[in-house]
Amino acid sequence: MTVTHVWTKPPKLFCERLQEFERQFNYPLNANQRFRIEHSFEYERFFRAMGSPVTVVAEKNGNILGVLSATVRTLSLSETECENWLYIGDVKIDEASRSRHVLERLFIATQSWVGTKCSKGYAVVMDGTGVTPHMYTGRVGIPTFRAQQSVKLFAFATKSLKRVATEQEVVKTPDDSPQKYKHVGSLRERHLAPNWSSTVFSHRSCMNPVWLSVPRTGCVGLLEDTRRAKRLYDSKSHELLYAHLSNLQYNSINDIVPIIFEAGNLAYTNGNTDLLVAVPARESNRLKEFVDRTEHDVFSSTVYATEKTEGYDLPISSSEI
């Protein structure tokens, strides 16, 4: 008999089994590279950093058939307006169990847990993934997830960023500094762009998260990693030592260039080989002159959502994909 479990924090025994279960899955970075994910022993930690997490597991006779992990996040649209979104960040079904039956169980249990917490949902999928949300949603009461945004992921070799200094002042403010709220908060208020609130970066980052800002332009970004909560490995099981420049706020996308250089320097010192930066695909060509001066790879991903946002994009960071 198939049993479905719903946990905000999976028990210790299941965390060990989930780690073993997810080793069979891998995903495309580009046409030639694939990677796999290994969540931490606290399996829900990655999702807890972003909001209220849930892990749904279907099992039969002691064998895990599938898992769905998600979190309810709060999106601040302005100082007074916010809305909740369900971020589905992980859906895995054992190859031998890939039937509508298992998928339905995972989604129906998730919907029951969500209840009235929120009515909108989204997921981010690396381009080249064989099965995407629009293929398995929109039936048996599951809302339809449609492609809504395209995101480019630049993986800059930190050694190439280390060789270049920026002429603009970049201020570094630790995330746990009392000055963060005064300095970073005032800069972000210049833009009033939507941003995810209540994110606890220290839940997922091994390095101490640092806010980087350019006072002249008001551009802000956060240097972090995800290694406390989730690690990435290539096809030879070598860990990909990625740092992330996340939570970007800017008026013009070219304003992020000084922050990328500073983040690259700090990431290199921290032992990271690459710095990942996610930008809207429609704006990525505006960085071409800068990008051409670096050593880099470019990956693509698509945001699937139950609703099309009006007048803004969902903010996407590489650290949360």
Secondary structure as GFF3:
##gff-version 3
##sequence-region A 1 321
A	DSSP	beta_strand	2	7	.	.	.	ID=ss1
A	DSSP	alpha_helix	12	21	.	.	.	ID=ss2
A	DSSP	three_ten_helix	22	24	.	.	.	ID=ss3
A	DSSP	beta_strand	27	28	.	.	.	ID=ss4
A	DSSP	beta_strand	34	39	.	.	.	ID=ss5
A	DSSP	alpha_helix	45	48	.	.	.	ID=ss6
A	DSSP	beta_strand	52	60	.	.	.	ID=ss7
A	DSSP	beta_strand	63	76	.	.	.	ID=ss8
A	DSSP	beta_strand	82	93	.	.	.	ID=ss9
A	DSSP	three_ten_helix	95	97	.	.	.	ID=ss10
A	DSSP	alpha_helix	100	114	.	.	.	ID=ss11
A	DSSP	beta_strand	120	126	.	.	.	ID=ss12
A	DSSP	alpha_helix	133	136	.	.	.	ID=ss13
A	DSSP	beta_strand	146	157	.	.	.	ID=ss14
A	DSSP	alpha_helix	158	162	.	.	.	ID=ss15
A	DSSP	beta_strand	171	174	.	.	.	ID=ss16
A	DSSP	alpha_helix	179	188	.	.	.	ID=ss17
A	DSSP	beta_strand	195	197	.	.	.	ID=ss18
A	DSSP	three_ten_helix	201	203	.	.	.	ID=ss19
A	DSSP	beta_strand	210	214	.	.	.	ID=ss20
A	DSSP	beta_strand	219	224	.	.	.	ID=ss21
A	DSSP	beta_strand	230	234	.	.	.	ID=ss22
A	DSSP	beta_strand	242	249	.	.	.	ID=ss23
A	DSSP	three_ten_helix	253	256	.	.	.	ID=ss24
A	DSSP	alpha_helix	257	269	.	.	.	ID=ss25
A	DSSP	beta_strand	274	280	.	.	.	ID=ss26
A	DSSP	alpha_helix	281	284	.	.	.	ID=ss27
A	DSSP	three_ten_helix	285	287	.	.	.	ID=ss28
A	DSSP	alpha_helix	288	291	.	.	.	ID=ss29
A	DSSP	beta_strand	296	305	.	.	.	ID=ss30
A	DSSP	three_ten_helix	318	320	.	.	.	ID=ss31
###
